[in-house]
Amino acid sequence: MTQRTRNTEEANRIAQEAMSEAYNNCRSIYTSVDNTRDQLRVSWRGAAANSYFEALVLWLEELRLITNDMNRMIGTFGGTVQQMLQTEDQAVLTGSSWIGELNPNQSG
């Protein structure tokens, strides 16, 4: 039998925590690499340094774009979870109202 996918508050919490942790780790890496670059820039000069710093700027820019996308995804996920919960609540209310219509002889 095929397992059905279920939305639970615990699963949503775990997913939110995992996304936030990944986002925070990427931000921390960005800050660390940027600080190291600034420290290197003080003492490292020449063509190799210039090439390295240019490549690093591009890498940092890509990481910034990724973290921005991650942040948007976290926001979207939070909104999606709220929509799922509202939909589930509405389905429970709708289903409860059907009991009387489907079983008019049953009190309830």
Backbone as XML, in Angstrom:
<?xml version="1.0"?>
<chain id="A" units="angstrom">
  <residue number="1" name="MET">
    <atom name="N" x="0.844" y="-1.175" z="0.000"/>
    <atom name="CA" x="0.000" y="0.000" z="0.000"/>
    <atom name="C" x="0.897" y="1.249" z="0.000"/>
  </residue>
  <residue number="2" name="THR">
    <atom name="N" x="0.487" y="2.241" z="-0.719"/>
    <atom name="CA" x="1.264" y="3.465" z="-0.819"/>
    <atom name="C" x="1.090" y="4.304" z="0.436"/>
  </residue>
  <residue number="3" name="GLN">
    <atom name="N" x="2.192" y="4.794" z="0.964"/>
    <atom name="CA" x="2.165" y="5.656" z="2.139"/>
    <atom name="C" x="1.697" y="7.049" z="1.725"/>
  </residue>
  <residue number="4" name="ARG">
    <atom name="N" x="0.765" y="7.600" z="2.446"/>
    <atom name="CA" x="0.290" y="8.946" z="2.150"/>
    <atom name="C" x="1.200" y="9.972" z="2.821"/>
  </residue>
  <residue number="5" name="THR">
    <atom name="N" x="1.329" y="11.097" z="2.165"/>
    <atom name="CA" x="2.089" y="12.193" z="2.744"/>
    <atom name="C" x="1.197" y="12.919" z="3.732"/>
  </residue>
  <residue number="6" name="ARG">
    <atom name="N" x="1.759" y="13.205" z="4.902"/>
    <atom name="CA" x="0.989" y="13.898" z="5.926"/>
    <atom name="C" x="1.705" y="15.170" z="6.319"/>
  </residue>
  <residue number="7" name="ASN">
    <atom name="N" x="0.943" y="16.191" z="6.553"/>
    <atom name="CA" x="1.461" y="17.458" z="7.034"/>
    <atom name="C" x="1.232" y="17.496" z="8.543"/>
  </residue>
  <residue number="8" name="THR">
    <atom name="N" x="2.305" y="17.589" z="9.303"/>
    <atom name="CA" x="2.161" y="17.683" z="10.749"/>
    <atom name="C" x="2.886" y="18.922" z="11.241"/>
  </residue>
  <residue number="9" name="GLU">
    <atom name="N" x="2.453" y="19.417" z="12.376"/>
    <atom name="CA" x="3.119" y="20.588" z="12.947"/>
    <atom name="C" x="4.575" y="20.271" z="13.280"/>
  </residue>
  <residue number="10" name="GLU">
    <atom name="N" x="4.836" y="19.060" z="13.739"/>
    <atom name="CA" x="6.213" y="18.664" z="14.066"/>
    <atom name="C" x="7.082" y="18.664" z="12.812"/>
  </residue>
  <residue number="11" name="ALA">
    <atom name="N" x="6.561" y="18.110" z="11.729"/>
    <atom name="CA" x="7.322" y="18.093" z="10.470"/>
    <atom name="C" x="7.571" y="19.512" z="9.975"/>
  </residue>
  <residue number="12" name="ASN">
    <atom name="N" x="6.570" y="20.365" z="10.087"/>
    <atom name="CA" x="6.741" y="21.761" z="9.670"/>
    <atom name="C" x="7.787" y="22.463" z="10.517"/>
  </residue>
  <residue number="13" name="ARG">
    <atom name="N" x="7.764" y="22.199" z="11.821"/>
    <atom name="CA" x="8.758" y="22.803" z="12.720"/>
    <atom name="C" x="10.167" y="22.336" z="12.369"/>
  </residue>
  <residue number="14" name="ILE">
    <atom name="N" x="10.317" y="21.052" z="12.124"/>
    <atom name="CA" x="11.633" y="20.503" z="11.769"/>
    <atom name="C" x="12.123" y="21.110" z="10.453"/>
  </residue>
  <residue number="15" name="ALA">
    <atom name="N" x="11.233" y="21.208" z="9.477"/>
    <atom name="CA" x="11.610" y="21.791" z="8.182"/>
    <atom name="C" x="12.013" y="23.253" z="8.348"/>
  </residue>
  <residue number="16" name="GLN">
    <atom name="N" x="11.245" y="24.007" z="9.120"/>
    <atom name="CA" x="11.554" y="25.421" z="9.357"/>
    <atom name="C" x="12.907" y="25.567" z="10.038"/>
  </residue>
  <residue number="17" name="GLU">
    <atom name="N" x="13.166" y="24.742" z="11.040"/>
    <atom name="CA" x="14.453" y="24.795" z="11.745"/>
    <atom name="C" x="15.606" y="24.440" z="10.817"/>
  </residue>
  <residue number="18" name="ALA">
    <atom name="N" x="15.425" y="23.436" z="9.976"/>
    <atom name="CA" x="16.484" y="23.023" z="9.047"/>
    <atom name="C" x="16.786" y="24.132" z="8.044"/>
  </residue>
  <residue number="19" name="MET">
    <atom name="N" x="15.740" y="24.762" z="7.511"/>
    <atom name="CA" x="15.955" y="25.847" z="6.552"/>
    <atom name="C" x="16.629" y="27.040" z="7.229"/>
  </residue>
  <residue number="20" name="SER">
    <atom name="N" x="16.207" y="27.365" z="8.433"/>
    <atom name="CA" x="16.811" y="28.488" z="9.154"/>
    <atom name="C" x="18.266" y="28.207" z="9.501"/>
  </residue>
  <residue number="21" name="GLU">
    <atom name="N" x="18.550" y="26.973" z="9.900"/>
    <atom name="CA" x="19.929" y="26.604" z="10.227"/>
    <atom name="C" x="20.830" y="26.700" z="8.992"/>
  </residue>
  <residue number="22" name="ALA">
    <atom name="N" x="20.356" y="26.189" z="7.859"/>
    <atom name="CA" x="21.144" y="26.268" z="6.625"/>
    <atom name="C" x="21.375" y="27.724" z="6.225"/>
  </residue>
  <residue number="23" name="TYR">
    <atom name="N" x="20.337" y="28.536" z="6.331"/>
    <atom name="CA" x="20.449" y="29.959" z="6.011"/>
    <atom name="C" x="21.473" y="30.637" z="6.920"/>
  </residue>
  <residue number="24" name="ASN">
    <atom name="N" x="21.373" y="30.392" z="8.220"/>
    <atom name="CA" x="22.310" y="31.005" z="9.174"/>
    <atom name="C" x="23.737" y="30.530" z="8.947"/>
  </residue>
  <residue number="25" name="ASN">
    <atom name="N" x="23.911" y="29.253" z="8.609"/>
    <atom name="CA" x="25.252" y="28.737" z="8.316"/>
    <atom name="C" x="25.839" y="29.424" z="7.086"/>
  </residue>
  <residue number="26" name="CYS">
    <atom name="N" x="25.040" y="29.601" z="6.054"/>
    <atom name="CA" x="25.528" y="30.280" z="4.846"/>
    <atom name="C" x="25.897" y="31.730" z="5.144"/>
  </residue>
  <residue number="27" name="ARG">
    <atom name="N" x="25.093" y="32.389" z="5.937"/>
    <atom name="CA" x="25.408" y="33.779" z="6.306"/>
    <atom name="C" x="26.702" y="33.841" z="7.110"/>
  </residue>
  <residue number="28" name="SER">
    <atom name="N" x="26.891" y="32.882" z="8.002"/>
    <atom name="CA" x="28.105" y="32.832" z="8.810"/>
    <atom name="C" x="29.333" y="32.593" z="7.937"/>
  </residue>
  <residue number="29" name="ILE">
    <atom name="N" x="29.199" y="31.687" z="6.971"/>
    <atom name="CA" x="30.301" y="31.411" z="6.042"/>
    <atom name="C" x="30.621" y="32.661" z="5.239"/>
  </residue>
  <residue number="30" name="TYR">
    <atom name="N" x="29.604" y="33.342" z="4.766"/>
    <atom name="CA" x="29.806" y="34.573" z="3.993"/>
    <atom name="C" x="30.611" y="35.582" z="4.819"/>
  </residue>
  <residue number="31" name="THR">
    <atom name="N" x="30.186" y="35.805" z="6.055"/>
    <atom name="CA" x="30.861" y="36.772" z="6.925"/>
    <atom name="C" x="32.302" y="36.358" z="7.183"/>
  </residue>
  <residue number="32" name="SER">
    <atom name="N" x="32.527" y="35.091" z="7.447"/>
    <atom name="CA" x="33.877" y="34.589" z="7.725"/>
    <atom name="C" x="34.797" y="34.758" z="6.515"/>
  </residue>
  <residue number="33" name="VAL">
    <atom name="N" x="34.315" y="34.375" z="5.335"/>
    <atom name="CA" x="35.126" y="34.493" z="4.119"/>
    <atom name="C" x="35.389" y="35.961" z="3.797"/>
  </residue>
  <residue number="34" name="ASP">
    <atom name="N" x="34.379" y="36.801" z="3.965"/>
    <atom name="CA" x="34.540" y="38.231" z="3.697"/>
    <atom name="C" x="35.556" y="38.854" z="4.648"/>
  </residue>
  <residue number="35" name="ASN">
    <atom name="N" x="35.502" y="38.481" z="5.928"/>
    <atom name="CA" x="36.475" y="38.995" z="6.898"/>
    <atom name="C" x="37.883" y="38.515" z="6.587"/>
  </residue>
  <residue number="36" name="THR">
    <atom name="N" x="38.017" y="37.261" z="6.202"/>
    <atom name="CA" x="39.330" y="36.717" z="5.844"/>
    <atom name="C" x="39.883" y="37.435" z="4.617"/>
  </residue>
  <residue number="37" name="ARG">
    <atom name="N" x="39.030" y="37.695" z="3.655"/>
    <atom name="CA" x="39.444" y="38.436" z="2.464"/>
    <atom name="C" x="39.976" y="39.812" z="2.856"/>
  </residue>
  <residue number="38" name="ASP">
    <atom name="N" x="39.274" y="40.497" z="3.751"/>
    <atom name="CA" x="39.720" y="41.812" z="4.195"/>
    <atom name="C" x="41.084" y="41.744" z="4.881"/>
  </residue>
  <residue number="39" name="GLN">
    <atom name="N" x="41.301" y="40.704" z="5.667"/>
    <atom name="CA" x="42.594" y="40.533" z="6.345"/>
    <atom name="C" x="43.704" y="40.244" z="5.336"/>
  </residue>
  <residue number="40" name="LEU">
    <atom name="N" x="43.416" y="39.409" z="4.356"/>
    <atom name="CA" x="44.417" y="39.092" z="3.328"/>
    <atom name="C" x="44.770" y="40.315" z="2.487"/>
  </residue>
  <residue number="41" name="ARG">
    <atom name="N" x="43.802" y="41.116" z="2.214"/>
    <atom name="CA" x="43.992" y="42.277" z="1.360"/>
    <atom name="C" x="45.054" y="43.232" z="1.922"/>
  </residue>
  <residue number="42" name="VAL">
    <atom name="N" x="45.194" y="43.274" z="3.235"/>
    <atom name="CA" x="46.161" y="44.159" z="3.879"/>
    <atom name="C" x="47.592" y="43.775" z="3.518"/>
  </residue>
  <residue number="43" name="SER">
    <atom name="N" x="47.854" y="42.480" z="3.426"/>
    <atom name="CA" x="49.244" y="42.051" z="3.235"/>
    <atom name="C" x="49.539" y="41.375" z="1.904"/>
  </residue>
  <residue number="44" name="TRP">
    <atom name="N" x="48.548" y="41.035" z="1.119"/>
    <atom name="CA" x="48.778" y="40.287" z="-0.115"/>
    <atom name="C" x="48.531" y="41.185" z="-1.310"/>
  </residue>
  <residue number="45" name="ARG">
    <atom name="N" x="49.555" y="41.327" z="-2.128"/>
    <atom name="CA" x="49.488" y="42.193" z="-3.299"/>
    <atom name="C" x="49.974" y="41.418" z="-4.531"/>
  </residue>
  <residue number="46" name="GLY">
    <atom name="N" x="49.675" y="41.966" z="-5.678"/>
    <atom name="CA" x="50.195" y="41.372" z="-6.908"/>
    <atom name="C" x="49.101" y="40.763" z="-7.754"/>
  </residue>
  <residue number="47" name="ALA">
    <atom name="N" x="49.519" y="40.203" z="-8.881"/>
    <atom name="CA" x="48.584" y="39.652" z="-9.855"/>
    <atom name="C" x="47.792" y="38.477" z="-9.285"/>
  </residue>
  <residue number="48" name="ALA">
    <atom name="N" x="48.479" y="37.613" z="-8.545"/>
    <atom name="CA" x="47.788" y="36.458" z="-7.960"/>
    <atom name="C" x="46.729" y="36.923" z="-6.965"/>
  </residue>
  <residue number="49" name="ALA">
    <atom name="N" x="47.085" y="37.913" z="-6.160"/>
    <atom name="CA" x="46.133" y="38.440" z="-5.184"/>
    <atom name="C" x="44.925" y="39.051" z="-5.903"/>
  </residue>
  <residue number="50" name="ASN">
    <atom name="N" x="45.181" y="39.815" z="-6.935"/>
    <atom name="CA" x="44.084" y="40.437" z="-7.675"/>
    <atom name="C" x="43.150" y="39.394" z="-8.279"/>
  </residue>
  <residue number="51" name="SER">
    <atom name="N" x="43.720" y="38.372" z="-8.878"/>
    <atom name="CA" x="42.896" y="37.307" z="-9.473"/>
    <atom name="C" x="42.083" y="36.586" z="-8.404"/>
  </residue>
  <residue number="52" name="TYR">
    <atom name="N" x="42.745" y="36.308" z="-7.288"/>
    <atom name="CA" x="42.056" y="35.622" z="-6.187"/>
    <atom name="C" x="40.894" y="36.467" z="-5.670"/>
  </residue>
  <residue number="53" name="PHE">
    <atom name="N" x="41.157" y="37.741" z="-5.418"/>
    <atom name="CA" x="40.121" y="38.615" z="-4.875"/>
    <atom name="C" x="38.959" y="38.805" z="-5.856"/>
  </residue>
  <residue number="54" name="GLU">
    <atom name="N" x="39.256" y="38.877" z="-7.139"/>
    <atom name="CA" x="38.196" y="38.988" z="-8.139"/>
    <atom name="C" x="37.320" y="37.733" z="-8.141"/>
  </residue>
  <residue number="55" name="ALA">
    <atom name="N" x="37.964" y="36.591" z="-8.089"/>
    <atom name="CA" x="37.215" y="35.326" z="-8.055"/>
    <atom name="C" x="36.397" y="35.221" z="-6.766"/>
  </residue>
  <residue number="56" name="LEU">
    <atom name="N" x="36.987" y="35.673" z="-5.678"/>
    <atom name="CA" x="36.302" y="35.602" z="-4.396"/>
    <atom name="C" x="35.087" y="36.527" z="-4.355"/>
  </residue>
  <residue number="57" name="VAL">
    <atom name="N" x="35.193" y="37.684" z="-4.959"/>
    <atom name="CA" x="34.054" y="38.598" z="-5.031"/>
    <atom name="C" x="32.903" y="37.936" z="-5.787"/>
  </residue>
  <residue number="58" name="LEU">
    <atom name="N" x="33.198" y="37.271" z="-6.876"/>
    <atom name="CA" x="32.156" y="36.573" z="-7.639"/>
    <atom name="C" x="31.531" y="35.445" z="-6.812"/>
  </residue>
  <residue number="59" name="TRP">
    <atom name="N" x="32.369" y="34.718" z="-6.104"/>
    <atom name="CA" x="31.882" y="33.622" z="-5.261"/>
    <atom name="C" x="30.991" y="34.165" z="-4.151"/>
  </residue>
  <residue number="60" name="LEU">
    <atom name="N" x="31.436" y="35.232" z="-3.508"/>
    <atom name="CA" x="30.633" y="35.835" z="-2.445"/>
    <atom name="C" x="29.295" y="36.354" z="-2.985"/>
  </residue>
  <residue number="61" name="GLU">
    <atom name="N" x="29.323" y="36.910" z="-4.181"/>
    <atom name="CA" x="28.085" y="37.399" z="-4.792"/>
    <atom name="C" x="27.115" y="36.243" z="-5.028"/>
  </residue>
  <residue number="62" name="GLU">
    <atom name="N" x="27.616" y="35.123" z="-5.514"/>
    <atom name="CA" x="26.757" y="33.947" z="-5.721"/>
    <atom name="C" x="26.199" y="33.446" z="-4.395"/>
  </residue>
  <residue number="63" name="LEU">
    <atom name="N" x="27.038" y="33.407" z="-3.366"/>
    <atom name="CA" x="26.577" y="32.963" z="-2.051"/>
    <atom name="C" x="25.518" y="33.924" z="-1.510"/>
  </residue>
  <residue number="64" name="ARG">
    <atom name="N" x="25.693" y="35.210" z="-1.733"/>
    <atom name="CA" x="24.701" y="36.191" z="-1.292"/>
    <atom name="C" x="23.373" y="35.958" z="-2.010"/>
  </residue>
  <residue number="65" name="LEU">
    <atom name="N" x="23.417" y="35.687" z="-3.304"/>
    <atom name="CA" x="22.194" y="35.407" z="-4.057"/>
    <atom name="C" x="21.493" y="34.152" z="-3.523"/>
  </residue>
  <residue number="66" name="ILE">
    <atom name="N" x="22.290" y="33.141" z="-3.210"/>
    <atom name="CA" x="21.730" y="31.898" z="-2.667"/>
    <atom name="C" x="21.069" y="32.155" z="-1.318"/>
  </residue>
  <residue number="67" name="THR">
    <atom name="N" x="21.749" y="32.896" z="-0.435"/>
    <atom name="CA" x="21.161" y="33.155" z="0.882"/>
    <atom name="C" x="19.913" y="34.027" z="0.775"/>
  </residue>
  <residue number="68" name="ASN">
    <atom name="N" x="19.903" y="34.957" z="-0.170"/>
    <atom name="CA" x="18.691" y="35.758" z="-0.379"/>
    <atom name="C" x="17.536" y="34.861" z="-0.822"/>
  </residue>
  <residue number="69" name="ASP">
    <atom name="N" x="17.818" y="33.928" z="-1.739"/>
    <atom name="CA" x="16.784" y="32.989" z="-2.187"/>
    <atom name="C" x="16.321" y="32.097" z="-1.037"/>
  </residue>
  <residue number="70" name="MET">
    <atom name="N" x="17.262" y="31.667" z="-0.217"/>
    <atom name="CA" x="16.903" y="30.840" z="0.933"/>
    <atom name="C" x="15.980" y="31.607" z="1.876"/>
  </residue>
  <residue number="71" name="ASN">
    <atom name="N" x="16.290" y="32.864" z="2.098"/>
    <atom name="CA" x="15.470" y="33.682" z="2.983"/>
    <atom name="C" x="14.051" y="33.823" z="2.429"/>
  </residue>
  <residue number="72" name="ARG">
    <atom name="N" x="13.933" y="34.017" z="1.117"/>
    <atom name="CA" x="12.614" y="34.091" z="0.490"/>
    <atom name="C" x="11.871" y="32.760" z="0.624"/>
  </residue>
  <residue number="73" name="MET">
    <atom name="N" x="12.598" y="31.656" z="0.467"/>
    <atom name="CA" x="11.970" y="30.338" z="0.595"/>
    <atom name="C" x="11.452" y="30.116" z="2.014"/>
  </residue>
  <residue number="74" name="ILE">
    <atom name="N" x="12.205" y="30.568" z="3.004"/>
    <atom name="CA" x="11.767" y="30.432" z="4.398"/>
    <atom name="C" x="10.470" y="31.202" z="4.595"/>
  </residue>
  <residue number="75" name="GLY">
    <atom name="N" x="10.405" y="32.404" z="4.049"/>
    <atom name="CA" x="9.178" y="33.190" z="4.145"/>
    <atom name="C" x="8.017" y="32.530" z="3.432"/>
  </residue>
  <residue number="76" name="THR">
    <atom name="N" x="8.286" y="32.007" z="2.253"/>
    <atom name="CA" x="7.239" y="31.324" z="1.481"/>
    <atom name="C" x="6.759" y="30.087" z="2.220"/>
  </residue>
  <residue number="77" name="PHE">
    <atom name="N" x="7.693" y="29.334" z="2.786"/>
    <atom name="CA" x="7.322" y="28.125" z="3.520"/>
    <atom name="C" x="6.427" y="28.471" z="4.699"/>
  </residue>
  <residue number="78" name="GLY">
    <atom name="N" x="6.779" y="29.533" z="5.436"/>
    <atom name="CA" x="5.955" y="29.938" z="6.565"/>
    <atom name="C" x="4.540" y="30.275" z="6.127"/>
  </residue>
  <residue number="79" name="GLY">
    <atom name="N" x="4.412" y="30.990" z="5.004"/>
    <atom name="CA" x="3.090" y="31.312" z="4.473"/>
    <atom name="C" x="2.349" y="30.080" z="4.014"/>
  </residue>
  <residue number="80" name="THR">
    <atom name="N" x="3.070" y="29.157" z="3.388"/>
    <atom name="CA" x="2.464" y="27.916" z="2.904"/>
    <atom name="C" x="1.950" y="27.082" z="4.076"/>
  </residue>
  <residue number="81" name="VAL">
    <atom name="N" x="2.728" y="27.014" z="5.146"/>
    <atom name="CA" x="2.304" y="26.255" z="6.322"/>
    <atom name="C" x="1.014" y="26.851" z="6.880"/>
  </residue>
  <residue number="82" name="GLN">
    <atom name="N" x="0.960" y="28.170" z="6.968"/>
    <atom name="CA" x="-0.257" y="28.809" z="7.476"/>
    <atom name="C" x="-1.457" y="28.503" z="6.570"/>
  </residue>
  <residue number="83" name="GLN">
    <atom name="N" x="-1.236" y="28.537" z="5.259"/>
    <atom name="CA" x="-2.319" y="28.218" z="4.322"/>
    <atom name="C" x="-2.764" y="26.769" z="4.475"/>
  </residue>
  <residue number="84" name="MET">
    <atom name="N" x="-1.799" y="25.847" z="4.664"/>
    <atom name="CA" x="-2.149" y="24.435" z="4.842"/>
    <atom name="C" x="-2.969" y="24.256" z="6.114"/>
  </residue>
  <residue number="85" name="LEU">
    <atom name="N" x="-2.559" y="24.915" z="7.187"/>
    <atom name="CA" x="-3.290" y="24.793" z="8.446"/>
    <atom name="C" x="-4.698" y="25.368" z="8.326"/>
  </residue>
  <residue number="86" name="GLN">
    <atom name="N" x="-4.830" y="26.496" z="7.649"/>
    <atom name="CA" x="-6.154" y="27.081" z="7.447"/>
    <atom name="C" x="-7.036" y="26.162" z="6.602"/>
  </residue>
  <residue number="87" name="THR">
    <atom name="N" x="-6.438" y="25.567" z="5.574"/>
    <atom name="CA" x="-7.181" y="24.645" z="4.717"/>
    <atom name="C" x="-7.633" y="23.428" z="5.510"/>
  </residue>
  <residue number="88" name="GLU">
    <atom name="N" x="-6.740" y="22.895" z="6.349"/>
    <atom name="CA" x="-7.103" y="21.742" z="7.175"/>
    <atom name="C" x="-8.221" y="22.103" z="8.147"/>
  </residue>
  <residue number="89" name="ASP">
    <atom name="N" x="-8.119" y="23.274" z="8.780"/>
    <atom name="CA" x="-9.169" y="23.710" z="9.706"/>
    <atom name="C" x="-10.509" y="23.836" z="8.987"/>
  </residue>
  <residue number="90" name="GLN">
    <atom name="N" x="-10.486" y="24.434" z="7.805"/>
    <atom name="CA" x="-11.715" y="24.589" z="7.025"/>
    <atom name="C" x="-12.283" y="23.233" z="6.626"/>
  </residue>
  <residue number="91" name="ALA">
    <atom name="N" x="-11.408" y="22.293" z="6.265"/>
    <atom name="CA" x="-11.870" y="20.953" z="5.888"/>
    <atom name="C" x="-12.530" y="20.250" z="7.072"/>
  </residue>
  <residue number="92" name="VAL">
    <atom name="N" x="-11.998" y="20.428" z="8.264"/>
    <atom name="CA" x="-12.599" y="19.821" z="9.457"/>
    <atom name="C" x="-13.983" y="20.410" z="9.704"/>
  </residue>
  <residue number="93" name="LEU">
    <atom name="N" x="-14.078" y="21.730" z="9.595"/>
    <atom name="CA" x="-15.378" y="22.378" z="9.796"/>
    <atom name="C" x="-16.389" y="21.935" z="8.741"/>
  </residue>
  <residue number="94" name="THR">
    <atom name="N" x="-15.959" y="21.899" z="7.488"/>
    <atom name="CA" x="-16.840" y="21.481" z="6.401"/>
    <atom name="C" x="-17.261" y="20.030" z="6.595"/>
  </residue>
  <residue number="95" name="GLY">
    <atom name="N" x="-16.289" y="19.160" z="6.908"/>
    <atom name="CA" x="-16.601" y="17.750" z="7.133"/>
    <atom name="C" x="-17.556" y="17.556" z="8.298"/>
  </residue>
  <residue number="96" name="SER">
    <atom name="N" x="-17.378" y="18.330" z="9.353"/>
    <atom name="CA" x="-18.279" y="18.227" z="10.504"/>
    <atom name="C" x="-19.699" y="18.625" z="10.131"/>
  </residue>
  <residue number="97" name="SER">
    <atom name="N" x="-19.820" y="19.625" z="9.285"/>
    <atom name="CA" x="-21.166" y="20.056" z="8.882"/>
    <atom name="C" x="-21.854" y="19.003" z="8.015"/>
  </residue>
  <residue number="98" name="TRP">
    <atom name="N" x="-21.113" y="18.163" z="7.351"/>
    <atom name="CA" x="-21.693" y="17.128" z="6.497"/>
    <atom name="C" x="-22.298" y="15.978" z="7.300"/>
  </residue>
  <residue number="99" name="ILE">
    <atom name="N" x="-21.831" y="15.793" z="8.516"/>
    <atom name="CA" x="-22.300" y="14.657" z="9.313"/>
    <atom name="C" x="-23.813" y="14.681" z="9.429"/>
  </residue>
  <residue number="100" name="GLY">
    <atom name="N" x="-24.342" y="15.852" z="9.758"/>
    <atom name="CA" x="-25.788" y="15.951" z="9.891"/>
    <atom name="C" x="-26.513" y="15.760" z="8.580"/>
  </residue>
  <residue number="101" name="GLU">
    <atom name="N" x="-25.931" y="16.234" z="7.500"/>
    <atom name="CA" x="-26.578" y="16.108" z="6.189"/>
    <atom name="C" x="-26.527" y="14.675" z="5.669"/>
  </residue>
  <residue number="102" name="LEU">
    <atom name="N" x="-25.417" y="13.994" z="5.920"/>
    <atom name="CA" x="-25.261" y="12.631" z="5.422"/>
    <atom name="C" x="-25.946" y="11.599" z="6.309"/>
  </residue>
  <residue number="103" name="ASN">
    <atom name="N" x="-26.076" y="11.923" z="7.585"/>
    <atom name="CA" x="-26.690" y="11.003" z="8.551"/>
    <atom name="C" x="-27.771" y="11.736" z="9.339"/>
  </residue>
  <residue number="104" name="PRO">
    <atom name="N" x="-28.893" y="12.064" z="8.689"/>
    <atom name="CA" x="-29.919" y="12.878" z="9.363"/>
    <atom name="C" x="-30.561" y="12.174" z="10.562"/>
  </residue>
  <residue number="105" name="ASN">
    <atom name="N" x="-30.481" y="10.864" z="10.621"/>
    <atom name="CA" x="-31.092" y="10.121" z="11.741"/>
    <atom name="C" x="-30.134" y="9.960" z="12.907"/>
  </residue>
  <residue number="106" name="GLN">
    <atom name="N" x="-28.901" y="10.400" z="12.716"/>
    <atom name="CA" x="-27.895" y="10.240" z="13.773"/>
    <atom name="C" x="-27.726" y="11.597" z="14.460"/>
  </residue>
  <residue number="107" name="SER">
    <atom name="N" x="-27.818" y="11.610" z="15.748"/>
    <atom name="CA" x="-27.630" y="12.883" z="16.471"/>
    <atom name="C" x="-26.146" y="13.119" z="16.626"/>
  </residue>
  <residue number="108" name="GLY">
    <atom name="N" x="-25.811" y="14.385" z="16.700"/>
    <atom name="CA" x="-24.429" y="14.505" z="16.831"/>
    <atom name="C" x="-23.697" y="15.672" z="16.959"/>
  </residue>
</chain>
